Amino acid sequence: MKPNSTIKEKALNPEERAARPAIATTRELPSETKVEELDERIVMALHAAGEKKALEIVVLDLRNIANFTDYFLIASGANERQVQAISDEVVEKLKKSGTPAARVEGYRAAEWILMDYGDFIVHVFADKARKFYDLERLWREGKRVELPAELKNEPVSSLRKES
C-alpha cells in the first residue's frame, strides 16, 4: 500500500485488515440475564413504572453490544399524562434512594421520555412513538431480561379466551 494512501483505502484493503490484530469489543456474559441479577436501582425503576401501570415493560441487556450503557428499560403509557406520570414516579423513587437522573429528555412532549442513569437508561414511550422508533428491533442483539409476570404489565385483551 502506498505510504500516502487515505484511511478509507487502507481500511478497505483486505491484506491490511488481515494483518491487524482483532480488537475484542464484547464481554463474556451468561446466556440469559434474570431479574434477580439486575442492579437494585433497575428493579426499583421497574416497580415504580409498574405502580403507574406502565405497559409492555421490557429490559434489554446491552452489555455485550453497547459501551455507553448496560441496560435499557423500555415501557409504554396509554397517553401523555400517563407517560409523564411513569417518568415522574421513576425519577422520584430513584432520587429518594440517592440516584438522581443524569439527564431527562422529552418530558414536555411526552411522546418519548428518556431518563439517563449512566449504566441504565429508562425509555417511556407513548404507544405510537414506541411502534415508530421500535427500540426492541433496533437493539435486537441485546438479550431480553426475563421479568416476572407482575412486572410486565401486559395489556389485557377484552376478548375472552375460549377453552
Backbone as ProteinMPNN parsed JSONL, in Angstrom:
{"seq_chain_A": "MKPNSTIKEKALNPEERAARPAIATTRELPSETKVEELDERIVMALHAAGEKKALEIVVLDLRNIANFTDYFLIASGANERQVQAISDEVVEKLKKSGTPAARVEGYRAAEWILMDYGDFIVHVFADKARKFYDLERLWREGKRVELPAELKNEPVSSLRKES", "coords_chain_A": {"N_chain_A": [[0.844, -1.169, 0.0], [0.475, 2.244, -0.731], [2.413, 4.806, 0.851], [1.08, 7.244, 1.31], [-1.627, 6.722, 1.249], [-5.185, 7.002, 1.621], [-7.112, 6.887, 4.659], [-9.479, 5.529, 4.332], [-8.945, 3.93, 2.058], [-6.957, 2.278, 3.116], [-8.431, 0.955, 5.098], [-10.213, -0.476, 3.568], [-8.636, -2.294, 2.267], [-8.09, -5.662, 2.045], [-5.762, -7.207, 2.698], [-4.345, -5.566, 4.397], [-6.174, -5.286, 6.488], [-6.33, -7.922, 7.43], [-3.816, -8.238, 8.515], [-3.865, -6.709, 10.78], [-4.329, -6.927, 14.321], [-7.186, -8.447, 15.862], [-9.7, -6.626, 17.577], [-10.959, -6.922, 20.74], [-14.249, -6.474, 21.585], [-16.421, -7.169, 23.077], [-17.848, -8.346, 26.152], [-17.748, -11.376, 27.977], [-20.704, -12.965, 28.871], [-23.258, -14.488, 30.921], [-25.638, -16.671, 29.324], [-28.312, -15.821, 29.613], [-29.926, -13.17, 31.254], [-31.28, -12.764, 34.448], [-33.966, -11.363, 36.366], [-33.272, -11.253, 39.041], [-30.574, -10.816, 38.997], [-30.236, -8.215, 38.311], [-29.262, -4.807, 38.907], [-30.177, -3.18, 41.918], [-31.289, -0.649, 41.591], [-32.383, -0.677, 39.029], [-34.379, -2.56, 39.353], [-35.905, -1.154, 41.183], [-36.733, 0.968, 39.537], [-38.266, -0.507, 37.737], [-40.369, -1.379, 39.426], [-41.418, 1.125, 40.143], [-42.352, 2.073, 37.655], [-44.244, 0.109, 37.182], [-46.05, 0.65, 39.266], [-47.363, 2.844, 38.298], [-48.817, 1.776, 36.332], [-47.484, 1.142, 33.904], [-47.15, -0.083, 30.574], [-46.294, -3.095, 28.78], [-43.559, -3.635, 29.674], [-40.115, -3.882, 29.226], [-36.832, -5.141, 29.611], [-33.671, -4.7, 28.329], [-30.599, -6.284, 28.017], [-27.678, -4.875, 27.345], [-24.974, -5.164, 27.585], [-23.168, -6.677, 26.081], [-23.137, -5.443, 23.605], [-23.122, -2.642, 23.623], [-21.332, 0.281, 24.625], [-21.98, 2.499, 26.047], [-23.977, 2.208, 27.903], [-25.457, -0.228, 30.144], [-27.995, -1.402, 30.358], [-31.297, -1.148, 28.931], [-34.374, 0.023, 29.97], [-37.536, -0.302, 28.936], [-40.721, 1.076, 28.5], [-44.28, 1.629, 28.165], [-46.89, 4.107, 27.966], [-50.395, 4.862, 28.042], [-51.276, 7.378, 27.321], [-50.346, 10.933, 27.121], [-50.338, 12.027, 29.75], [-50.092, 9.728, 31.347], [-47.622, 8.751, 30.49], [-45.946, 10.814, 31.401], [-46.496, 10.583, 34.141], [-45.475, 8.051, 34.741], [-42.769, 8.517, 34.226], [-42.282, 10.554, 36.141], [-42.662, 9.1, 38.528], [-40.617, 7.153, 38.408], [-38.308, 8.802, 38.376], [-38.658, 10.139, 40.85], [-38.675, 7.998, 42.787], [-36.105, 6.874, 42.414], [-34.503, 9.088, 42.918], [-35.061, 9.57, 45.613], [-33.824, 7.361, 46.667], [-31.236, 8.035, 46.394], [-30.187, 8.199, 43.843], [-30.017, 10.291, 41.48], [-31.303, 11.263, 38.254], [-29.079, 11.583, 35.532], [-29.75, 12.933, 33.279], [-32.789, 14.067, 31.815], [-34.864, 13.736, 29.115], [-37.269, 14.948, 26.734], [-39.594, 15.319, 28.229], [-41.628, 17.304, 28.178], [-42.956, 17.044, 25.642], [-43.752, 14.411, 25.844], [-43.894, 12.104, 24.266], [-41.771, 10.411, 23.995], [-39.936, 9.789, 26.623], [-36.79, 10.043, 27.977], [-34.694, 8.838, 30.43], [-31.638, 9.145, 31.791], [-29.451, 7.207, 33.548], [-26.832, 6.572, 33.542], [-25.428, 3.736, 33.846], [-27.742, 2.478, 33.171], [-30.625, 3.112, 31.124], [-33.755, 4.602, 31.047], [-36.573, 4.347, 29.081], [-39.578, 5.809, 28.299], [-42.419, 5.489, 26.499], [-45.047, 6.894, 24.452], [-47.651, 4.985, 23.02], [-47.801, 5.065, 20.144], [-45.342, 6.273, 19.418], [-43.566, 4.379, 20.418], [-43.98, 2.201, 18.742], [-43.169, 3.367, 16.35], [-40.393, 4.105, 16.716], [-39.321, 1.711, 17.664], [-37.358, 0.402, 19.49], [-36.757, -2.128, 20.507], [-36.445, -3.697, 18.218], [-34.365, -2.336, 16.95], [-32.282, -2.689, 18.776], [-32.016, -5.452, 18.816], [-30.029, -7.345, 19.129], [-29.4, -7.295, 21.739], [-29.919, -8.938, 24.876], [-33.005, -10.03, 26.145], [-34.225, -9.462, 29.37], [-35.626, -11.755, 31.5], [-38.641, -11.111, 32.9], [-40.693, -11.231, 35.844], [-44.212, -12.01, 35.763], [-45.798, -10.132, 37.156], [-44.386, -7.775, 36.891], [-44.384, -7.17, 34.213], [-46.795, -6.091, 33.169], [-48.597, -6.578, 30.938], [-50.771, -5.632, 28.258], [-54.248, -6.144, 28.669], [-56.444, -8.165, 26.923], [-59.69, -7.527, 25.643], [-61.128, -9.567, 24.73], [-62.558, -12.738, 25.369], [-60.904, -15.736, 26.336], [-61.229, -18.734, 24.668], [-62.044, -21.98, 25.854]], "CA_chain_A": [[0.0, 0.0, 0.0], [1.24, 3.488, -0.821], [2.519, 5.438, 2.164], [0.172, 8.374, 1.469], [-2.994, 6.264, 0.995], [-6.176, 7.525, 2.56], [-7.534, 5.964, 5.705], [-10.522, 4.686, 3.756], [-8.298, 2.929, 1.207], [-6.284, 1.319, 3.998], [-9.45, 0.158, 5.776], [-10.864, -1.36, 2.605], [-7.662, -3.246, 1.732], [-8.205, -6.871, 2.86], [-4.474, -7.666, 3.224], [-4.029, -4.676, 5.513], [-7.094, -5.602, 7.572], [-5.971, -9.239, 7.966], [-2.564, -8.115, 9.253], [-4.14, -6.051, 12.055], [-4.918, -7.815, 15.329], [-8.602, -8.21, 16.151], [-9.953, -5.895, 18.815], [-12.06, -7.515, 21.494], [-15.179, -5.408, 21.95], [-17.521, -7.651, 23.894], [-17.544, -9.054, 27.382], [-18.447, -12.65, 28.086], [-21.8, -12.909, 29.826], [-24.101, -15.672, 30.918], [-26.518, -16.673, 28.171], [-29.548, -15.11, 29.874], [-29.929, -12.41, 32.491], [-32.523, -12.899, 35.193], [-34.291, -10.148, 37.106], [-32.564, -11.29, 40.323], [-29.194, -10.379, 38.771], [-30.225, -6.793, 37.986], [-28.95, -3.799, 39.911], [-31.386, -2.843, 42.692], [-31.884, 0.586, 41.052], [-33.2, -1.047, 37.87], [-35.562, -3.213, 39.921], [-36.691, -0.064, 41.759], [-37.351, 1.653, 38.401], [-39.306, -1.422, 37.246], [-41.501, -1.304, 40.347], [-42.0, 2.471, 40.034], [-43.121, 2.099, 36.403], [-45.393, -0.769, 37.395], [-47.003, 1.323, 40.144], [-48.128, 3.784, 37.466], [-49.465, 0.945, 35.309], [-46.767, 1.142, 32.621], [-47.489, -1.244, 29.759], [-45.274, -3.768, 27.976], [-42.24, -3.329, 30.219], [-39.053, -4.746, 28.712], [-35.463, -4.767, 29.967], [-32.69, -5.261, 27.405], [-29.222, -6.351, 28.499], [-26.849, -4.407, 26.228], [-23.561, -5.188, 27.971], [-22.358, -7.271, 25.009], [-23.171, -4.723, 22.33], [-23.037, -1.179, 23.769], [-20.353, 0.705, 25.624], [-22.462, 3.709, 26.713], [-24.878, 1.81, 28.984], [-25.574, -1.676, 30.301], [-29.369, -1.852, 30.209], [-32.417, -0.285, 28.578], [-35.677, -0.327, 30.498], [-38.478, 0.295, 27.992], [-42.106, 0.935, 28.942], [-45.237, 2.464, 27.434], [-48.061, 4.653, 28.63], [-51.532, 4.952, 27.124], [-51.46, 8.764, 26.894], [-49.293, 11.86, 27.578], [-50.328, 12.138, 31.215], [-49.565, 8.504, 31.942], [-46.188, 8.713, 30.179], [-45.301, 11.726, 32.347], [-46.649, 10.044, 35.493], [-44.499, 6.956, 34.862], [-41.461, 9.175, 34.322], [-42.201, 11.22, 37.447], [-42.532, 8.087, 39.583], [-39.272, 6.564, 38.308], [-37.343, 9.822, 38.809], [-38.847, 10.39, 42.281], [-38.235, 6.846, 43.587], [-34.651, 6.729, 42.34], [-33.903, 10.253, 43.58], [-35.188, 9.325, 47.059], [-32.86, 6.332, 47.051], [-29.887, 8.564, 46.223], [-29.737, 8.084, 42.46], [-30.701, 11.241, 40.591], [-31.073, 11.073, 36.811], [-28.064, 12.47, 34.967], [-30.424, 13.741, 32.27], [-34.142, 13.673, 31.412], [-35.179, 14.349, 27.811], [-38.566, 14.694, 26.118], [-40.692, 15.317, 29.195], [-42.717, 18.206, 27.787], [-43.714, 16.457, 24.53], [-44.282, 13.163, 26.412], [-44.01, 11.003, 23.3], [-40.666, 9.525, 24.341], [-39.158, 10.385, 27.705], [-35.56, 9.291, 28.22], [-34.052, 9.149, 31.71], [-30.301, 8.56, 31.737], [-28.847, 6.935, 34.847], [-25.461, 6.105, 33.327], [-25.33, 2.329, 33.478], [-29.018, 2.066, 32.579], [-31.424, 4.2, 30.566], [-35.18, 4.301, 31.069], [-37.322, 4.935, 27.972], [-41.021, 5.689, 28.455], [-42.997, 5.882, 25.221], [-46.457, 6.817, 24.088], [-47.764, 3.775, 22.201], [-47.489, 5.336, 18.729], [-43.898, 6.529, 19.309], [-42.844, 3.123, 20.654], [-44.067, 1.427, 17.5], [-42.396, 4.05, 15.312], [-38.944, 4.011, 16.964], [-39.077, 0.267, 17.783], [-36.037, 0.158, 20.073], [-36.519, -3.565, 20.657], [-35.924, -4.194, 16.944], [-33.091, -1.673, 16.725], [-31.306, -3.293, 19.692], [-32.409, -6.866, 18.887], [-28.894, -8.18, 19.535], [-29.384, -7.305, 23.198], [-30.69, -10.027, 25.467], [-34.142, -9.629, 26.98], [-34.208, -9.963, 30.735], [-36.906, -12.394, 31.798], [-39.3, -10.431, 34.02], [-41.858, -11.931, 36.37], [-45.476, -11.534, 35.187], [-46.319, -8.941, 37.846], [-43.646, -6.593, 36.454], [-44.532, -6.942, 32.778], [-47.995, -5.3, 32.894], [-49.037, -6.769, 29.554], [-52.142, -5.16, 28.061], [-55.237, -7.21, 28.774], [-57.378, -8.167, 25.806], [-61.092, -7.53, 26.05], [-61.733, -10.784, 24.217], [-62.444, -13.898, 26.244], [-60.207, -16.893, 25.796], [-62.077, -19.914, 24.543], [-61.386, -23.158, 26.386]], "C_chain_A": [[0.892, 1.235, 0.0], [1.283, 4.163, 0.547], [1.527, 6.59, 2.365], [-1.274, 8.003, 1.14], [-3.935, 6.855, 2.03], [-6.546, 6.453, 3.567], [-8.575, 5.002, 5.152], [-9.916, 3.579, 2.887], [-7.609, 1.865, 2.048], [-7.296, 0.391, 4.668], [-10.099, -0.843, 4.83], [-9.932, -2.415, 2.027], [-7.675, -4.499, 2.605], [-6.877, -7.367, 3.433], [-4.086, -6.859, 4.455], [-4.883, -5.038, 6.731], [-6.733, -6.934, 8.23], [-4.712, -9.168, 8.818], [-2.779, -7.477, 10.624], [-4.72, -7.035, 13.06], [-6.38, -7.443, 15.568], [-8.736, -7.506, 17.493], [-11.14, -6.544, 19.504], [-12.978, -6.405, 21.966], [-16.309, -5.887, 22.838], [-17.01, -8.35, 25.137], [-18.329, -10.356, 27.395], [-19.494, -12.537, 29.187], [-22.527, -14.235, 29.86], [-25.129, -15.54, 29.794], [-27.812, -15.891, 28.403], [-29.466, -14.407, 31.218], [-31.289, -12.576, 33.151], [-32.723, -11.644, 36.037], [-33.553, -10.096, 38.444], [-31.133, -10.757, 40.201], [-29.091, -8.886, 38.487], [-29.845, -5.94, 39.185], [-30.254, -3.417, 40.622], [-32.06, -1.575, 42.192], [-32.775, 0.298, 39.849], [-34.493, -1.703, 38.351], [-36.482, -2.155, 40.532], [-37.424, 0.709, 40.652], [-38.473, 0.808, 37.809], [-40.56, -1.333, 38.116], [-42.195, 0.054, 40.258], [-42.853, 2.584, 38.776], [-44.38, 1.251, 36.539], [-46.47, -0.145, 38.263], [-47.88, 2.305, 39.377], [-48.725, 3.093, 36.248], [-48.813, 1.063, 33.935], [-47.069, -0.157, 31.895], [-46.257, -1.795, 29.052], [-43.844, -3.431, 28.413], [-41.232, -4.375, 29.741], [-37.726, -4.231, 29.242], [-34.536, -5.487, 28.992], [-31.306, -5.178, 28.022], [-28.313, -6.027, 27.312], [-25.357, -4.496, 26.515], [-22.668, -5.766, 26.887], [-22.215, -6.369, 23.796], [-23.051, -3.209, 22.43], [-22.008, -0.827, 24.827], [-20.809, 1.953, 26.382], [-23.431, 3.414, 27.853], [-24.939, 0.293, 29.038], [-26.977, -2.197, 30.017], [-30.26, -0.746, 29.679], [-33.63, -0.84, 29.304], [-36.659, 0.422, 29.602], [-39.888, 0.023, 28.477], [-42.982, 1.872, 28.116], [-46.321, 2.966, 28.362], [-49.149, 4.842, 27.591], [-51.75, 6.366, 26.587], [-50.359, 9.635, 27.49], [-49.197, 11.903, 29.097], [-49.741, 10.891, 31.879], [-48.068, 8.387, 31.686], [-45.428, 9.612, 31.154], [-45.378, 11.198, 33.773], [-45.66, 8.905, 35.735], [-43.108, 7.544, 35.057], [-41.268, 9.825, 35.69], [-41.956, 10.221, 38.566], [-41.136, 7.467, 39.589], [-38.237, 7.555, 38.844], [-37.433, 10.036, 40.317], [-38.312, 9.249, 43.142], [-36.711, 6.714, 43.586], [-33.938, 7.897, 43.022], [-33.938, 10.08, 45.101], [-34.177, 8.288, 47.541], [-31.419, 6.792, 46.839], [-29.336, 8.467, 44.816], [-30.506, 9.072, 41.586], [-30.38, 10.941, 39.127], [-30.011, 12.06, 36.351], [-28.715, 13.424, 33.966], [-31.818, 13.177, 32.015], [-34.476, 14.454, 30.153], [-36.61, 14.024, 27.415], [-39.763, 14.771, 27.037], [-41.882, 16.139, 28.71], [-43.585, 17.603, 26.684], [-44.382, 15.151, 24.944], [-44.6, 12.097, 25.369], [-42.966, 9.939, 23.626], [-39.847, 10.25, 25.4], [-37.985, 9.468, 27.986], [-34.963, 9.773, 29.532], [-32.735, 8.405, 31.764], [-29.733, 8.448, 33.143], [-27.433, 6.38, 34.707], [-25.414, 4.66, 32.887], [-26.669, 1.712, 33.089], [-29.796, 3.295, 32.147], [-32.869, 3.74, 30.553], [-35.841, 5.07, 29.925], [-38.807, 4.725, 28.258], [-41.656, 6.303, 27.213], [-44.51, 5.995, 25.294], [-46.524, 5.654, 23.091], [-47.343, 3.994, 20.745], [-45.982, 5.544, 18.521], [-43.103, 5.239, 19.514], [-42.853, 2.26, 19.401], [-43.204, 2.046, 16.406], [-40.893, 3.847, 15.508], [-38.474, 2.571, 17.158], [-37.669, -0.066, 18.293], [-35.731, -1.329, 20.24], [-35.962, -4.164, 19.367], [-34.534, -3.618, 16.685], [-31.969, -2.304, 17.552], [-31.585, -4.781, 19.868], [-31.268, -7.793, 19.28], [-28.746, -8.224, 21.055], [-30.265, -8.429, 23.718], [-31.829, -9.454, 26.3], [-33.995, -10.254, 28.356], [-35.593, -10.528, 31.013], [-37.491, -11.76, 33.055], [-40.449, -11.274, 34.538], [-43.14, -11.268, 35.848], [-45.977, -10.252, 35.848], [-45.582, -7.661, 37.45], [-43.882, -6.237, 34.992], [-45.687, -6.011, 32.426], [-48.404, -5.361, 31.435], [-50.456, -6.23, 29.409], [-53.107, -6.345, 28.061], [-56.214, -7.077, 27.615], [-58.796, -8.194, 26.342], [-61.82, -8.77, 25.553], [-61.533, -11.925, 25.197], [-61.647, -14.973, 25.564], [-61.162, -18.062, 25.793], [-61.34, -21.107, 25.124], [-61.639, -24.36, 25.536]], "O_chain_A": [[1.936, 1.262, 0.653], [0.318, 4.103, 1.309], [1.168, 6.882, 3.506], [-2.067, 8.876, 0.787], [-3.543, 7.164, 3.154], [-6.317, 5.264, 3.345], [-8.561, 3.811, 5.461], [-10.33, 2.424, 2.975], [-7.672, 0.679, 1.723], [-7.056, -0.81, 4.795], [-10.491, -1.933, 5.247], [-10.393, -3.342, 1.361], [-7.314, -4.43, 3.78], [-6.856, -7.898, 4.543], [-3.566, -7.401, 5.43], [-4.387, -5.091, 7.857], [-6.819, -7.064, 9.451], [-4.555, -9.957, 9.75], [-1.973, -7.676, 11.532], [-5.523, -7.891, 12.69], [-6.759, -6.274, 15.487], [-7.973, -7.765, 18.423], [-12.207, -6.694, 18.907], [-12.542, -5.494, 22.669], [-17.093, -5.066, 23.314], [-15.896, -8.873, 25.17], [-19.446, -10.423, 26.882], [-19.207, -12.072, 30.29], [-22.421, -15.025, 28.922], [-25.45, -14.432, 29.365], [-28.359, -15.341, 27.447], [-28.993, -14.979, 32.201], [-32.323, -12.533, 32.485], [-31.763, -10.952, 36.377], [-33.239, -9.01, 38.932], [-30.55, -10.301, 41.184], [-27.989, -8.342, 38.426], [-30.082, -6.316, 40.333], [-31.308, -3.341, 39.991], [-33.272, -1.423, 42.343], [-33.803, 0.949, 39.667], [-35.57, -1.432, 37.819], [-37.703, -2.251, 40.41], [-38.592, 1.063, 40.809], [-39.514, 1.339, 37.422], [-41.675, -1.226, 37.604], [-43.423, 0.127, 40.294], [-43.956, 3.129, 38.821], [-45.451, 1.633, 36.066], [-47.66, -0.369, 38.042], [-49.017, 2.563, 39.771], [-49.089, 3.737, 35.264], [-49.506, 1.081, 32.918], [-47.224, -1.206, 32.52], [-45.308, -1.067, 28.763], [-43.026, -2.993, 27.603], [-41.464, -5.58, 29.837], [-37.513, -3.021, 29.315], [-34.596, -6.707, 28.841], [-30.892, -4.12, 28.496], [-28.197, -6.824, 26.382], [-24.553, -3.953, 25.757], [-21.505, -5.374, 26.785], [-21.261, -6.516, 23.031], [-22.89, -2.546, 21.405], [-21.837, -1.552, 25.808], [-20.098, 2.421, 27.271], [-23.68, 4.284, 28.688], [-24.526, -0.391, 28.101], [-27.139, -3.3, 29.496], [-30.026, 0.436, 29.933], [-33.886, -2.043, 29.259], [-36.614, 1.649, 29.521], [-40.226, -1.109, 28.824], [-42.488, 2.786, 27.456], [-46.633, 2.358, 29.386], [-48.865, 4.967, 26.4], [-52.341, 6.539, 25.521], [-49.534, 9.153, 28.266], [-48.106, 11.826, 29.661], [-48.99, 10.988, 32.849], [-47.322, 7.967, 32.57], [-44.384, 9.22, 31.675], [-44.425, 11.348, 34.538], [-45.074, 8.808, 36.813], [-42.363, 7.123, 35.941], [-40.222, 9.666, 36.32], [-41.137, 10.464, 39.452], [-40.542, 7.277, 40.651], [-37.393, 7.196, 39.664], [-36.408, 10.109, 40.994], [-37.586, 9.484, 44.108], [-36.101, 6.473, 44.628], [-32.885, 7.712, 43.633], [-32.972, 10.402, 45.792], [-33.729, 8.334, 48.687], [-30.484, 6.028, 47.076], [-28.133, 8.635, 44.614], [-31.537, 8.72, 41.014], [-29.307, 10.427, 38.811], [-30.037, 13.232, 36.729], [-28.292, 14.572, 33.82], [-32.01, 11.961, 31.999], [-34.382, 15.681, 30.127], [-37.111, 12.944, 27.726], [-40.85, 14.332, 26.664], [-43.026, 15.699, 28.826], [-44.812, 17.642, 26.773], [-45.46, 14.821, 24.45], [-45.49, 11.273, 25.579], [-43.229, 8.739, 23.547], [-39.146, 11.215, 25.097], [-38.155, 8.268, 28.205], [-34.751, 10.971, 29.724], [-32.712, 7.174, 31.782], [-29.555, 9.447, 33.84], [-26.898, 5.788, 35.644], [-25.366, 4.375, 31.69], [-26.722, 0.541, 32.715], [-29.652, 4.375, 32.72], [-33.179, 2.635, 30.108], [-35.689, 6.287, 29.812], [-39.248, 3.591, 28.44], [-41.456, 7.481, 26.914], [-45.171, 5.306, 26.072], [-45.545, 5.379, 22.396], [-46.604, 3.184, 20.185], [-45.417, 5.042, 17.549], [-42.082, 5.029, 18.859], [-41.839, 1.659, 19.047], [-42.579, 1.329, 15.625], [-40.193, 3.462, 14.571], [-37.329, 2.254, 16.838], [-36.893, -0.733, 17.609], [-34.577, -1.743, 20.126], [-35.101, -5.043, 19.415], [-33.632, -4.334, 16.25], [-30.841, -2.435, 17.078], [-31.406, -5.315, 20.962], [-31.513, -8.915, 19.721], [-28.05, -9.086, 21.592], [-31.238, -8.819, 23.074], [-31.638, -8.509, 27.066], [-33.677, -11.436, 28.483], [-36.605, -9.863, 30.788], [-36.914, -11.857, 34.137], [-41.113, -11.962, 33.762], [-43.132, -10.079, 35.527], [-46.522, -9.38, 35.172], [-46.107, -6.567, 37.656], [-43.605, -5.111, 34.579], [-45.579, -5.223, 31.486], [-48.542, -4.332, 30.774], [-51.261, -6.355, 30.331], [-52.808, -7.408, 27.517], [-56.745, -5.995, 27.362], [-59.07, -8.809, 27.372], [-62.977, -9.004, 25.902], [-60.462, -12.064, 25.788], [-61.703, -15.113, 24.342], [-61.822, -18.345, 26.792], [-60.134, -21.244, 24.917], [-61.152, -25.448, 25.844]]}, "name": "protein", "num_of_chains": 1, "seq": "MKPNSTIKEKALNPEERAARPAIATTRELPSETKVEELDERIVMALHAAGEKKALEIVVLDLRNIANFTDYFLIASGANERQVQAISDEVVEKLKKSGTPAARVEGYRAAEWILMDYGDFIVHVFADKARKFYDLERLWREGKRVELPAELKNEPVSSLRKES"}
